[in-house]
Amino acid sequence: MDGKRIRSLRKERGMTLNQLSEYSGVSKSYISYVERGLQKNPSIEILSKLSKAMDITFIELIKHMEK
């Protein structure tokens, strides 16, 4: 999974890292690790929280990350 795609999706949605963290309940540092590729396998629970916060389906998020 490519965390850079999470960053691009977040930016497409006009969200800051702080906003995504606040809306998802996932720590800013963890999201940053995912986006920078330091955390390569976030759990389904984390990805689900991120997708809900960005107002997309879990499947759309996964597809976006696999491109």
N, CA, C and O atoms as CSV, one atom per row, in Angstrom:
chain,resi,resn,atom,element,x,y,z
A,1,MET,N,N,0.836,-1.180,0.000
A,1,MET,CA,C,0.000,0.000,0.000
A,1,MET,C,C,0.880,1.243,0.000
A,1,MET,O,O,1.893,1.311,0.696
A,2,ASP,N,N,0.483,2.188,-0.770
A,2,ASP,CA,C,1.252,3.409,-0.925
A,2,ASP,C,C,0.622,4.533,-0.096
A,2,ASP,O,O,-0.425,5.071,-0.456
A,3,GLY,N,N,1.267,4.874,1.005
A,3,GLY,CA,C,0.761,5.915,1.890
A,3,GLY,C,C,0.727,7.292,1.253
A,3,GLY,O,O,-0.048,8.153,1.669
A,4,LYS,N,N,1.565,7.504,0.242
A,4,LYS,CA,C,1.564,8.800,-0.452
A,4,LYS,C,C,0.209,9.057,-1.088
A,4,LYS,O,O,-0.196,10.207,-1.258
A,5,ARG,N,N,-0.480,8.001,-1.435
A,5,ARG,CA,C,-1.807,8.150,-2.032
A,5,ARG,C,C,-2.828,8.627,-0.997
A,5,ARG,O,O,-3.780,9.331,-1.335
A,6,ILE,N,N,-2.626,8.243,0.255
A,6,ILE,CA,C,-3.498,8.760,1.315
A,6,ILE,C,C,-3.290,10.268,1.413
A,6,ILE,O,O,-4.251,11.029,1.527
A,7,ARG,N,N,-2.022,10.695,1.368
A,7,ARG,CA,C,-1.717,12.127,1.435
A,7,ARG,C,C,-2.374,12.868,0.270
A,7,ARG,O,O,-2.984,13.919,0.467
A,8,SER,N,N,-2.251,12.326,-0.939
A,8,SER,CA,C,-2.832,13.021,-2.093
A,8,SER,C,C,-4.354,13.065,-1.994
A,8,SER,O,O,-4.966,14.071,-2.352
A,9,LEU,N,N,-4.962,12.000,-1.519
A,9,LEU,CA,C,-6.404,11.968,-1.342
A,9,LEU,C,C,-6.842,12.979,-0.286
A,9,LEU,O,O,-7.841,13.676,-0.458
A,10,ARG,N,N,-6.084,13.051,0.808
A,10,ARG,CA,C,-6.388,14.013,1.870
A,10,ARG,C,C,-6.323,15.437,1.325
A,10,ARG,O,O,-7.193,16.261,1.607
A,11,LYS,N,N,-5.286,15.715,0.544
A,11,LYS,CA,C,-5.125,17.057,-0.016
A,11,LYS,C,C,-6.207,17.362,-1.058
A,11,LYS,O,O,-6.683,18.494,-1.145
A,12,GLU,N,N,-6.593,16.357,-1.846
A,12,GLU,CA,C,-7.695,16.540,-2.804
A,12,GLU,C,C,-8.975,16.947,-2.081
A,12,GLU,O,O,-9.790,17.704,-2.607
A,13,ARG,N,N,-9.132,16.432,-0.871
A,13,ARG,CA,C,-10.316,16.733,-0.069
A,13,ARG,C,C,-10.166,18.066,0.668
A,13,ARG,O,O,-11.087,18.502,1.358
A,14,GLY,N,N,-8.996,18.715,0.521
A,14,GLY,CA,C,-8.757,20.003,1.169
A,14,GLY,C,C,-8.568,19.895,2.670
A,14,GLY,O,O,-8.865,20.836,3.406
A,15,MET,N,N,-8.076,18.750,3.130
A,15,MET,CA,C,-7.912,18.515,4.560
A,15,MET,C,C,-6.452,18.622,4.967
A,15,MET,O,O,-5.554,18.219,4.227
A,16,THR,N,N,-6.229,19.167,6.149
A,16,THR,CA,C,-4.889,19.165,6.728
A,16,THR,C,C,-4.701,17.861,7.496
A,16,THR,O,O,-5.659,17.134,7.759
A,17,LEU,N,N,-3.473,17.583,7.845
A,17,LEU,CA,C,-3.180,16.406,8.656
A,17,LEU,C,C,-3.910,16.508,9.996
A,17,LEU,O,O,-4.447,15.518,10.495
A,18,ASN,N,N,-3.925,17.712,10.574
A,18,ASN,CA,C,-4.626,17.919,11.851
A,18,ASN,C,C,-6.119,17.631,11.723
A,18,ASN,O,O,-6.710,17.002,12.601
A,19,GLN,N,N,-6.728,18.089,10.631
A,19,GLN,CA,C,-8.158,17.851,10.435
A,19,GLN,C,C,-8.462,16.375,10.279
A,19,GLN,O,O,-9.408,15.867,10.881
A,20,LEU,N,N,-7.666,15.680,9.473
A,20,LEU,CA,C,-7.900,14.251,9.283
A,20,LEU,C,C,-7.762,13.509,10.604
A,20,LEU,O,O,-8.534,12.597,10.898
A,21,SER,N,N,-6.784,13.901,11.388
A,21,SER,CA,C,-6.595,13.284,12.692
A,21,SER,C,C,-7.804,13.531,13.595
A,21,SER,O,O,-8.311,12.615,14.243
A,22,GLU,N,N,-8.248,14.770,13.623
A,22,GLU,CA,C,-9.391,15.131,14.464
A,22,GLU,C,C,-10.657,14.396,14.039
A,22,GLU,O,O,-11.372,13.852,14.881
A,23,TYR,N,N,-10.939,14.377,12.741
A,23,TYR,CA,C,-12.165,13.759,12.237
A,23,TYR,C,C,-12.147,12.232,12.340
A,23,TYR,O,O,-13.192,11.604,12.512
A,24,SER,N,N,-10.953,11.640,12.234
A,24,SER,CA,C,-10.866,10.180,12.228
A,24,SER,C,C,-10.612,9.573,13.600
A,24,SER,O,O,-10.939,8.411,13.841
A,25,GLY,N,N,-10.027,10.365,14.502
A,25,GLY,CA,C,-9.657,9.814,15.804
A,25,GLY,C,C,-8.347,9.053,15.764
A,25,GLY,O,O,-7.996,8.364,16.722
A,26,VAL,N,N,-7.618,9.174,14.659
A,26,VAL,CA,C,-6.308,8.529,14.506
A,26,VAL,C,C,-5.251,9.603,14.760
A,26,VAL,O,O,-5.379,10.728,14.277
A,27,SER,N,N,-4.220,9.260,15.508
A,27,SER,CA,C,-3.231,10.272,15.858
A,27,SER,C,C,-2.549,10.850,14.620
A,27,SER,O,O,-2.344,10.169,13.616
A,28,LYS,N,N,-2.209,12.121,14.733
A,28,LYS,CA,C,-1.540,12.824,13.643
A,28,LYS,C,C,-0.215,12.142,13.306
A,28,LYS,O,O,0.133,12.009,12.132
A,29,SER,N,N,0.517,11.715,14.316
A,29,SER,CA,C,1.812,11.075,14.064
A,29,SER,C,C,1.644,9.754,13.317
A,29,SER,O,O,2.444,9.430,12.439
A,30,TYR,N,N,0.609,8.993,13.662
A,30,TYR,CA,C,0.394,7.720,12.977
A,30,TYR,C,C,0.029,7.948,11.510
A,30,TYR,O,O,0.543,7.264,10.624
A,31,ILE,N,N,-0.860,8.914,11.258
A,31,ILE,CA,C,-1.230,9.221,9.875
A,31,ILE,C,C,0.007,9.665,9.103
A,31,ILE,O,O,0.198,9.275,7.951
A,32,SER,N,N,0.838,10.472,9.729
A,32,SER,CA,C,2.069,10.933,9.091
A,32,SER,C,C,2.973,9.751,8.751
A,32,SER,O,O,3.556,9.712,7.667
A,33,TYR,N,N,3.097,8.791,9.660
A,33,TYR,CA,C,3.905,7.589,9.390
A,33,TYR,C,C,3.358,6.826,8.186
A,33,TYR,O,O,4.119,6.356,7.340
A,34,VAL,N,N,2.039,6.709,8.116
A,34,VAL,CA,C,1.412,6.014,6.990
A,34,VAL,C,C,1.701,6.758,5.689
A,34,VAL,O,O,2.109,6.158,4.695
A,35,GLU,N,N,1.485,8.076,5.710
A,35,GLU,CA,C,1.679,8.878,4.502
A,35,GLU,C,C,3.133,8.856,4.020
A,35,GLU,O,O,3.387,8.894,2.816
A,36,ARG,N,N,4.077,8.795,4.945
A,36,ARG,CA,C,5.499,8.797,4.574
A,36,ARG,C,C,6.051,7.396,4.309
A,36,ARG,O,O,7.225,7.240,3.974
A,37,GLY,N,N,5.206,6.386,4.459
A,37,GLY,CA,C,5.633,5.019,4.172
A,37,GLY,C,C,6.396,4.358,5.303
A,37,GLY,O,O,6.970,3.286,5.111
A,38,LEU,N,N,6.415,4.969,6.476
A,38,LEU,CA,C,7.095,4.374,7.623
A,38,LEU,C,C,6.233,3.297,8.271
A,38,LEU,O,O,6.755,2.359,8.873
A,39,GLN,N,N,4.928,3.430,8.149
A,39,GLN,CA,C,3.973,2.415,8.599
A,39,GLN,C,C,3.324,1.872,7.335
A,39,GLN,O,O,2.466,2.522,6.737
A,40,LYS,N,N,3.742,0.672,6.933
A,40,LYS,CA,C,3.335,0.142,5.637
A,40,LYS,C,C,2.045,-0.665,5.651
A,40,LYS,O,O,1.439,-0.866,4.598
A,41,ASN,N,N,1.615,-1.126,6.804
A,41,ASN,CA,C,0.426,-1.978,6.870
A,41,ASN,C,C,-0.545,-1.514,7.943
A,41,ASN,O,O,-0.692,-2.176,8.971
A,42,PRO,N,N,-1.210,-0.385,7.721
A,42,PRO,CA,C,-2.204,0.048,8.708
A,42,PRO,C,C,-3.350,-0.962,8.781
A,42,PRO,O,O,-3.680,-1.622,7.795
A,43,SER,N,N,-3.934,-1.065,9.940
A,43,SER,CA,C,-5.014,-2.036,10.138
A,43,SER,C,C,-6.275,-1.617,9.381
A,43,SER,O,O,-6.426,-0.469,8.964
A,44,ILE,N,N,-7.158,-2.577,9.223
A,44,ILE,CA,C,-8.446,-2.320,8.590
A,44,ILE,C,C,-9.209,-1.276,9.396
A,44,ILE,O,O,-9.885,-0.423,8.820
A,45,GLU,N,N,-9.110,-1.336,10.708
A,45,GLU,CA,C,-9.790,-0.368,11.573
A,45,GLU,C,C,-9.303,1.058,11.294
A,45,GLU,O,O,-10.112,1.981,11.186
A,46,ILE,N,N,-8.000,1.236,11.179
A,46,ILE,CA,C,-7.430,2.565,10.900
A,46,ILE,C,C,-7.877,3.045,9.527
A,46,ILE,O,O,-8.314,4.187,9.383
A,47,LEU,N,N,-7.772,2.189,8.523
A,47,LEU,CA,C,-8.173,2.575,7.173
A,47,LEU,C,C,-9.658,2.915,7.109
A,47,LEU,O,O,-10.062,3.823,6.383
A,48,SER,N,N,-10.455,2.194,7.859
A,48,SER,CA,C,-11.893,2.461,7.911
A,48,SER,C,C,-12.154,3.845,8.514
A,48,SER,O,O,-12.989,4.595,8.006
A,49,LYS,N,N,-11.454,4.179,9.578
A,49,LYS,CA,C,-11.611,5.491,10.207
A,49,LYS,C,C,-11.187,6.609,9.251
A,49,LYS,O,O,-11.847,7.645,9.166
A,50,LEU,N,N,-10.086,6.390,8.538
A,50,LEU,CA,C,-9.600,7.400,7.596
A,50,LEU,C,C,-10.585,7.588,6.446
A,50,LEU,O,O,-10.850,8.714,6.024
A,51,SER,N,N,-11.123,6.482,5.943
A,51,SER,CA,C,-12.067,6.591,4.824
A,51,SER,C,C,-13.324,7.339,5.239
A,51,SER,O,O,-13.822,8.178,4.489
A,52,LYS,N,N,-13.838,7.046,6.421
A,52,LYS,CA,C,-15.037,7.746,6.904
A,52,LYS,C,C,-14.754,9.237,7.069
A,52,LYS,O,O,-15.585,10.074,6.716
A,53,ALA,N,N,-13.594,9.564,7.601
A,53,ALA,CA,C,-13.236,10.975,7.818
A,53,ALA,C,C,-13.098,11.726,6.496
A,53,ALA,O,O,-13.355,12.928,6.430
A,54,MET,N,N,-12.689,11.008,5.437
A,54,MET,CA,C,-12.528,11.651,4.132
A,54,MET,C,C,-13.772,11.495,3.255
A,54,MET,O,O,-13.777,11.890,2.089
A,55,ASP,N,N,-14.818,10.917,3.832
A,55,ASP,CA,C,-16.108,10.756,3.168
A,55,ASP,C,C,-16.017,9.944,1.872
A,55,ASP,O,O,-16.582,10.311,0.842
A,56,ILE,N,N,-15.290,8.837,1.959
A,56,ILE,CA,C,-15.248,7.875,0.858
A,56,ILE,C,C,-15.455,6.485,1.447
A,56,ILE,O,O,-15.317,6.289,2.655
A,57,THR,N,N,-15.782,5.532,0.600
A,57,THR,CA,C,-15.956,4.169,1.101
A,57,THR,C,C,-14.594,3.538,1.352
A,57,THR,O,O,-13.575,3.950,0.797
A,58,PHE,N,N,-14.615,2.548,2.186
A,58,PHE,CA,C,-13.396,1.795,2.491
A,58,PHE,C,C,-12.803,1.218,1.196
A,58,PHE,O,O,-11.591,1.270,0.990
A,59,ILE,N,N,-13.654,0.675,0.335
A,59,ILE,CA,C,-13.203,0.083,-0.929
A,59,ILE,C,C,-12.544,1.131,-1.818
A,59,ILE,O,O,-11.514,0.862,-2.436
A,60,GLU,N,N,-13.134,2.326,-1.888
A,60,GLU,CA,C,-12.538,3.400,-2.696
A,60,GLU,C,C,-11.146,3.755,-2.168
A,60,GLU,O,O,-10.224,3.992,-2.949
A,61,LEU,N,N,-11.002,3.791,-0.854
A,61,LEU,CA,C,-9.701,4.101,-0.259
A,61,LEU,C,C,-8.672,3.040,-0.633
A,61,LEU,O,O,-7.550,3.363,-1.025
A,62,ILE,N,N,-9.051,1.799,-0.512
A,62,ILE,CA,C,-8.131,0.706,-0.851
A,62,ILE,C,C,-7.737,0.763,-2.322
A,62,ILE,O,O,-6.562,0.626,-2.662
A,63,LYS,N,N,-8.712,0.963,-3.183
A,63,LYS,CA,C,-8.416,1.057,-4.624
A,63,LYS,C,C,-7.483,2.218,-4.903
A,63,LYS,O,O,-6.568,2.099,-5.718
A,64,HIS,N,N,-7.707,3.341,-4.234
A,64,HIS,CA,C,-6.867,4.517,-4.437
A,64,HIS,C,C,-5.426,4.233,-3.993
A,64,HIS,O,O,-4.476,4.693,-4.626
A,65,MET,N,N,-5.273,3.482,-2.918
A,65,MET,CA,C,-3.943,3.183,-2.385
A,65,MET,C,C,-3.187,2.177,-3.246
A,65,MET,O,O,-1.957,2.139,-3.208
A,66,GLU,N,N,-3.893,1.371,-4.014
A,66,GLU,CA,C,-3.249,0.325,-4.807
A,66,GLU,C,C,-2.881,0.778,-6.209
A,66,GLU,O,O,-2.257,0.013,-6.944
A,67,LYS,N,N,-3.239,1.983,-6.606
A,67,LYS,CA,C,-2.951,2.470,-7.959
A,67,LYS,C,C,-1.469,2.591,-8.183
A,67,LYS,O,O,-1.038,2.987,-9.266
